[in-house]
Structure formats: structure tokens, C-alpha cells
Amino acid sequence: MTVPILSNSDLAAYSDGLFEGVSTDAPVIAAVSGGSDSMALLQFAHVWARKHGADLHAVTIDHGLRPEAAAEAAFVAGICAAMGVPHLTLAWDGAKPVFGIQEAARLSRYTLLDDFAQDIGAGCVLTGHTRDDQAETVFMRAVRSADGTSGNAGDGRGLSAMARETTLLSGTSIVRPLLDFSRKSLRAMLSDMAQPWIEDPSNFDETYERVRVRRMLEEDGKLGGQLLRLGKLSSRLRKCQAEAAARYLKDHSVAEPGPVFRLALPADDGLLDHPVFQLAIQVMIAVAGGQSHLVSRRRLAPVREMIAGFRAVRPGAGILR
């Protein structure tokens, strides 16, 4: 999607499409860091909220990792005040990990946003992820899938792109309205509106994987589009497998307090290695353990051995508990 430079009068026309399906029956939260992507999101969301009477709130997360963060949050607060949008800064307190800091920051960010959503009764959090973020994400997932570090190498699901909408365990929706927009087009729009934004210095720090990938994609004009196409195909595969696994669990499993599951096993032992059956097992393990992520497929070998042993002791048995 190529987005022209927009003026204030054009924002409303684009906003209706961007926020299609977002309910105005409950407060809506926009995650605004002050960077160009989130500032563009704020502009779109503000126009949409005024037009449709939505109760829009802006939230900035101060991760406590840079001394400039407080001033950046104050910058966003000032912009929001001028727009009449309630703003709150939430802090990530406590000790920070030495390794995996970006992933830890991401998890803390969603936790803080989700907690605030629960506090005010919001059903939706808007984020400013762009098509550039999408391409970067697919590339990094492809690397992990290729070297086996994703735990699900070769199944194709790990290459899927970010969905427009995902749901947290609490039920809060994360909506990404700007996935069809390039960062360049959003910055052109903000410049035309004379709306400044903040350049986070960490976006230039090549010790971070995403920054290195971003630089590489900027140098290769075709790779980004190829990654986006790969992500869309993988997303379709992921959806098909998820729907098939859900049908299998609905037809062949029973949940009991615990939670404990009784599962009807496939009649053919060869189907134990079928991707849909394996995904169903992964989902059951995650639900039983209260986990937000699936156990890696590499770790299912003991489960398969347990099933084989179960059938050896009870030939013909088709129920595993």
C-alpha cells in the first residue's frame, strides 16, 4: 500500500479503514513512544476517536533504560494535552536482565499495557507497527527457523508475519492498524503536518539484531517485499493448521478440572507425527501449564514415546489421559 502525503483533512478518510472493527463501546488505548510510527498512529487514532466518539487514551512506557526516556514521555504528554487525549506514563520497574533485554522490554511493555487496559476497562491496545517492522520480524523468524533455535524448525508456522490483531490471555486485543504503511510514508505525512517525533538512539545501535536487520533491508530494496510475501503465505499456513488443530481438539478431547485432558489418539501411529496432531498436543501442554507460548516441537519426543509405551501396555487403547 503506497500512502500519499496526507493533510489533516485526509486523515479521517484513512482512519475509518484503519480502525475498522475496533469497538467504541469501551476505552481504546494507543501505545505512543514518541517515535514517528507511534506519533502517526496517535494522529490517525485521534481523528478517528473524535469522529466516532471513542474514549481514546495514550500510554507511554518508560523502560528505565535511558536517561532521556522521561523527557521523551513528557514530550508525548505535551502533544496529547494539546490534542485533548488523556495520557499516562507507565514505568518498567525492577532489575533488568543482562541478556535478551529487548525481548524482556517487549514483554514488560505488553504486561504494563494489559494491566492498564484491565484497570480502565479497555478492550483494545493500538500499536504503531509498520510494514518495515513486519519484514524485519519475518526475517528474524526465518533465521531462527533455519538454525533450529525457534524450536519448530521446518514446520512453516514460525515464518508467519504479525497479525493485524492478536489477543492476550486476559482477553485484551492488540491491534496493529499501520501494517500496510511504510515508515517512510508515515514520516512524510508527519513532516507535512509539521508534527515532530523523537529519534530513539537505540534504533541506531547495531548491537541489537533488529537494527542490523533494518540496515540490511534498507540496502536491499527487493528483499523486504519478498519477506512480506513469505510472511503472508506462512500466516495462511499457520491459520489452516490452527483451525485443523482446534477441530481435532473439539472432536477428540475432553477437559477436566486441573486442567487435565483426555485425548482420543489417532488410529494410525503414523499420524502421531502429523503437524496438526502435534500442534494439538502443543496447545494442550500450554493450556495445562498456563503458558502463553507453545512448547517447542523438538520437546515432543518424550510425549510420543509415552504414547508408544501406553499403546504397548494397552494394545488397541485409544484414549490417553
C-alpha positions as CSV (number, residue, x, y, z in Angstrom):
1,M,0.0,0.0,0.0
2,T,1.5,3.3,-1.1
3,V,0.4,6.1,1.1
4,P,0.5,9.7,-0.3
5,I,1.4,12.7,1.8
6,L,-1.7,13.4,3.8
7,S,-3.2,16.6,5.2
8,N,-5.4,16.9,8.2
9,S,-8.5,16.8,6.1
10,D,-7.5,13.4,4.6
11,L,-6.8,11.7,8.0
12,A,-10.5,10.9,8.7
13,A,-10.9,9.1,5.3
14,Y,-7.9,6.8,6.0
15,S,-8.8,6.4,9.7
16,D,-12.1,4.8,9.1
17,G,-10.4,1.9,7.2
18,L,-7.5,1.6,9.6
19,F,-9.7,1.2,12.7
20,E,-12.4,-1.0,11.1
21,G,-13.6,-3.5,13.6
22,V,-12.3,-1.6,16.7
23,S,-15.1,-1.2,19.1
24,T,-16.0,2.2,20.6
25,D,-18.1,0.6,23.4
26,A,-15.0,0.6,25.7
27,P,-11.9,2.8,26.1
28,V,-9.2,2.3,23.4
29,I,-5.5,2.7,24.3
30,A,-2.8,3.9,21.9
31,A,0.8,2.9,22.7
32,V,2.8,6.1,21.9
33,S,6.5,6.1,22.4
34,G,7.1,9.4,20.6
35,G,8.8,7.8,17.6
36,S,7.5,8.5,14.1
37,D,5.4,5.3,13.8
38,S,3.5,5.8,17.1
39,M,3.1,9.6,16.5
40,A,1.4,8.8,13.2
41,L,-0.8,6.3,15.0
42,L,-1.8,8.9,17.5
43,Q,-2.8,11.3,14.7
44,F,-4.9,8.7,13.0
45,A,-6.5,7.5,16.2
46,H,-7.3,11.0,17.4
47,V,-9.2,11.9,14.3
48,W,-11.0,8.5,14.3
49,A,-11.9,8.8,18.0
50,R,-13.3,12.3,17.6
51,K,-15.4,11.3,14.6
52,H,-16.8,8.1,16.3
53,G,-16.9,9.2,19.9
54,A,-14.3,6.8,21.1
55,D,-12.7,7.2,24.5
56,L,-9.0,7.3,23.4
57,H,-6.2,7.1,26.0
58,A,-2.4,7.3,25.1
59,V,0.2,5.4,27.1
60,T,3.9,5.8,27.0
61,I,6.2,3.1,28.6
62,D,9.3,4.3,30.3
63,H,11.6,1.2,30.4
64,G,14.1,2.9,32.6
65,L,16.9,2.0,30.2
66,R,17.9,5.5,29.1
67,P,18.0,8.9,31.0
68,E,16.3,10.6,28.1
69,A,13.2,8.4,28.4
70,A,11.5,10.7,31.0
71,A,11.8,13.7,28.7
72,E,10.5,11.7,25.8
73,A,7.4,10.7,27.8
74,A,6.9,14.3,28.7
75,F,7.1,15.3,25.0
76,V,4.3,12.8,24.3
77,A,2.3,14.0,27.2
78,G,2.5,17.6,25.9
79,I,1.3,16.6,22.4
80,C,-1.5,14.6,23.9
81,A,-2.5,17.5,26.2
82,A,-2.8,19.8,23.2
83,M,-5.0,17.2,21.4
84,G,-7.1,16.6,24.5
85,V,-6.1,13.0,24.7
86,P,-5.6,11.6,28.2
87,H,-2.0,10.4,28.6
88,L,-0.3,8.2,31.2
89,T,3.4,7.2,31.5
90,L,3.9,3.7,32.9
91,A,7.3,2.6,34.2
92,W,9.1,-0.7,34.0
93,D,10.5,-1.0,37.5
94,G,12.8,-3.6,39.0
95,A,16.0,-5.3,37.9
96,K,16.7,-5.6,34.1
97,P,18.3,-8.7,32.6
98,V,21.8,-8.6,31.2
99,F,20.9,-10.6,28.1
100,G,17.8,-10.5,26.0
101,I,16.9,-7.0,27.1
102,Q,14.8,-6.2,24.0
103,E,12.6,-9.2,24.4
104,A,12.3,-8.6,28.2
105,A,11.3,-5.0,27.4
106,R,8.7,-6.1,24.9
107,L,7.2,-8.5,27.4
108,S,7.1,-5.9,30.1
109,R,5.6,-3.3,27.7
110,Y,2.7,-5.6,26.9
111,T,2.2,-6.5,30.6
112,L,2.0,-2.9,31.6
113,L,-0.4,-2.0,28.8
114,D,-2.6,-5.0,29.5
115,D,-2.7,-4.2,33.3
116,F,-3.7,-0.6,32.4
117,A,-6.3,-1.9,30.0
118,Q,-7.8,-4.0,32.7
119,D,-7.8,-1.0,35.1
120,I,-9.8,1.2,32.8
121,G,-11.9,-1.5,31.2
122,A,-10.3,-1.1,27.7
123,G,-10.7,-3.9,25.3
124,C,-8.1,-2.8,22.8
125,V,-4.5,-1.6,22.6
126,L,-3.3,0.0,19.3
127,T,0.3,-0.2,18.3
128,G,2.3,1.5,15.5
129,H,3.9,-1.5,13.9
130,T,4.6,-0.8,10.2
131,R,5.3,-2.9,7.1
132,D,9.0,-2.3,7.8
133,D,8.6,-3.9,11.3
134,Q,6.8,-6.7,9.6
135,A,9.6,-7.5,7.1
136,E,12.2,-7.4,9.9
137,T,10.1,-9.7,12.0
138,V,9.7,-12.3,9.2
139,F,13.5,-12.2,8.5
140,M,14.4,-12.8,12.1
141,R,11.9,-15.6,12.4
142,A,13.3,-17.2,9.2
143,V,16.8,-17.1,10.7
144,R,15.6,-18.8,13.9
145,S,13.6,-21.4,11.9
146,A,16.6,-22.1,9.7
147,D,19.1,-22.7,12.5
148,G,16.6,-24.6,14.7
149,T,16.6,-22.1,17.6
150,S,12.9,-21.5,17.2
151,G,12.1,-25.0,18.4
152,N,9.8,-25.5,15.5
153,A,12.2,-25.5,12.6
154,G,10.7,-26.7,9.3
155,D,7.0,-26.5,10.3
156,G,6.5,-23.2,8.5
157,R,4.4,-21.7,11.2
158,G,7.3,-19.7,12.7
159,L,7.7,-17.7,9.5
160,S,4.3,-16.0,9.7
161,A,4.1,-12.3,9.9
162,M,2.5,-10.3,12.7
163,A,-1.3,-10.4,12.6
164,R,-3.3,-7.3,12.4
165,E,-5.0,-8.4,15.6
166,T,-3.9,-10.7,18.4
167,T,-5.5,-11.4,21.8
168,L,-3.6,-11.6,25.1
169,L,-4.6,-14.2,27.7
170,S,-6.6,-11.6,29.5
171,G,-8.7,-11.0,26.5
172,T,-7.2,-7.6,25.6
173,S,-6.8,-7.2,21.9
174,I,-3.6,-5.9,20.3
175,V,-4.5,-4.2,17.1
176,R,-1.8,-3.0,14.5
177,P,-3.6,-0.7,12.1
178,L,-0.4,0.5,10.3
179,L,1.0,-2.8,8.9
180,D,0.4,-1.7,5.3
181,F,2.2,1.6,5.8
182,S,6.0,2.1,5.3
183,R,7.8,4.1,7.9
184,K,9.0,6.5,5.1
185,S,5.4,7.3,4.1
186,L,4.4,8.0,7.7
187,R,7.3,10.3,8.2
188,A,6.4,12.2,5.1
189,M,2.9,12.6,6.5
190,L,4.2,13.9,9.8
191,S,6.6,16.3,8.1
192,D,3.8,17.7,6.0
193,M,1.8,18.2,9.2
194,A,4.8,19.8,10.9
195,Q,4.4,17.2,13.6
196,P,7.8,16.4,15.2
197,W,8.8,13.0,16.5
198,I,11.6,11.5,18.6
199,E,14.5,9.5,17.2
200,D,15.3,6.8,19.7
201,P,19.2,6.3,19.7
202,S,18.7,2.6,20.3
203,N,17.4,2.5,16.7
204,F,20.9,3.1,15.5
205,D,22.7,0.7,17.9
206,E,23.8,-2.3,15.8
207,T,24.4,-4.4,18.8
208,Y,20.6,-5.1,18.5
209,E,19.6,-7.7,16.0
210,R,16.6,-5.8,14.7
211,V,18.7,-2.7,13.9
212,R,21.2,-4.9,12.0
213,V,18.3,-6.4,10.0
214,R,16.8,-3.0,9.4
215,R,20.1,-1.7,7.9
216,M,20.3,-4.8,5.7
217,L,16.8,-4.4,4.4
218,E,17.4,-0.7,3.6
219,E,20.3,-1.8,1.4
220,D,18.3,-4.4,-0.4
221,G,15.2,-2.8,-1.9
222,K,13.7,-6.1,-3.1
223,L,14.2,-8.3,0.0
224,G,11.6,-6.5,2.1
225,G,8.8,-7.2,-0.4
226,Q,9.9,-10.9,-0.7
227,L,9.8,-11.3,3.1
228,L,6.3,-9.7,3.3
229,R,5.0,-12.2,0.7
230,L,6.7,-15.1,2.6
231,G,5.1,-13.9,5.8
232,K,1.6,-13.8,4.3
233,L,1.9,-17.3,2.9
234,S,3.2,-18.6,6.2
235,S,0.3,-16.8,8.0
236,R,-2.2,-18.7,5.9
237,L,-0.5,-22.0,6.7
238,R,-0.5,-21.1,10.4
239,K,-4.2,-20.3,10.3
240,C,-5.1,-23.5,8.5
241,Q,-3.1,-25.7,10.9
242,A,-4.6,-23.8,13.9
243,E,-8.1,-24.3,12.7
244,A,-7.5,-28.0,12.0
245,A,-5.9,-28.5,15.4
246,A,-8.9,-26.7,17.1
247,R,-11.3,-29.0,15.3
248,Y,-9.3,-32.1,16.4
249,L,-9.3,-31.0,20.0
250,K,-13.0,-30.2,19.8
251,D,-13.9,-33.6,18.4
252,H,-11.3,-35.8,20.3
253,S,-10.5,-34.2,23.6
254,V,-12.3,-33.6,26.9
255,A,-11.1,-31.1,29.5
256,E,-11.4,-31.9,33.2
257,P,-10.5,-29.9,36.3
258,G,-6.8,-29.4,36.8
259,P,-6.8,-28.8,33.9
260,V,-6.4,-32.4,32.7
261,F,-7.2,-33.6,29.3
262,R,-8.5,-37.0,27.9
263,L,-7.4,-37.3,24.3
264,A,-8.5,-39.8,21.7
265,L,-5.4,-41.0,19.9
266,P,-5.2,-41.4,16.1
267,A,-5.9,-45.0,15.0
268,D,-2.8,-44.9,12.8
269,D,0.5,-44.5,14.7
270,G,1.9,-42.7,11.7
271,L,-0.4,-39.8,12.3
272,L,1.3,-39.1,15.7
273,D,3.9,-37.2,13.6
274,H,1.3,-35.2,11.7
275,P,1.7,-31.5,12.1
276,V,-2.0,-31.0,13.1
277,F,-1.8,-33.7,15.8
278,Q,1.5,-32.3,17.1
279,L,0.0,-28.8,17.3
280,A,-2.9,-30.1,19.2
281,I,-0.5,-31.7,21.7
282,Q,1.4,-28.4,22.0
283,V,-1.8,-26.5,22.7
284,M,-2.8,-28.9,25.4
285,I,0.6,-28.7,27.1
286,A,0.5,-24.9,27.0
287,V,-3.0,-24.7,28.4
288,A,-2.3,-27.3,31.1
289,G,0.8,-25.5,32.1
290,G,-0.7,-22.0,31.9
291,Q,1.9,-20.9,29.3
292,S,1.4,-18.2,26.7
293,H,3.7,-19.9,24.2
294,L,3.7,-23.4,22.7
295,V,6.4,-25.8,23.8
296,S,8.9,-26.4,21.0
297,R,8.2,-29.3,18.7
298,R,11.6,-30.7,19.5
299,R,10.5,-31.4,23.0
300,L,7.5,-33.5,22.0
301,A,9.7,-36.7,21.6
302,P,9.1,-37.8,25.2
303,V,5.3,-37.4,24.6
304,R,5.5,-39.6,21.5
305,E,7.5,-42.2,23.5
306,M,4.9,-42.1,26.3
307,I,2.1,-42.7,23.8
308,A,4.0,-45.6,22.2
309,G,4.6,-47.1,25.7
310,F,1.0,-46.6,26.6
311,R,-0.1,-48.5,23.5
312,A,2.4,-51.2,24.1
313,V,1.0,-51.9,27.6
314,R,-2.6,-51.5,26.4
315,P,-2.8,-52.6,22.8
316,G,-5.7,-51.1,20.9
317,A,-6.2,-48.4,23.5
318,G,-7.3,-45.1,22.0
319,I,-7.6,-42.8,25.0
320,L,-4.7,-41.0,26.7
321,R,-5.2,-39.2,29.9
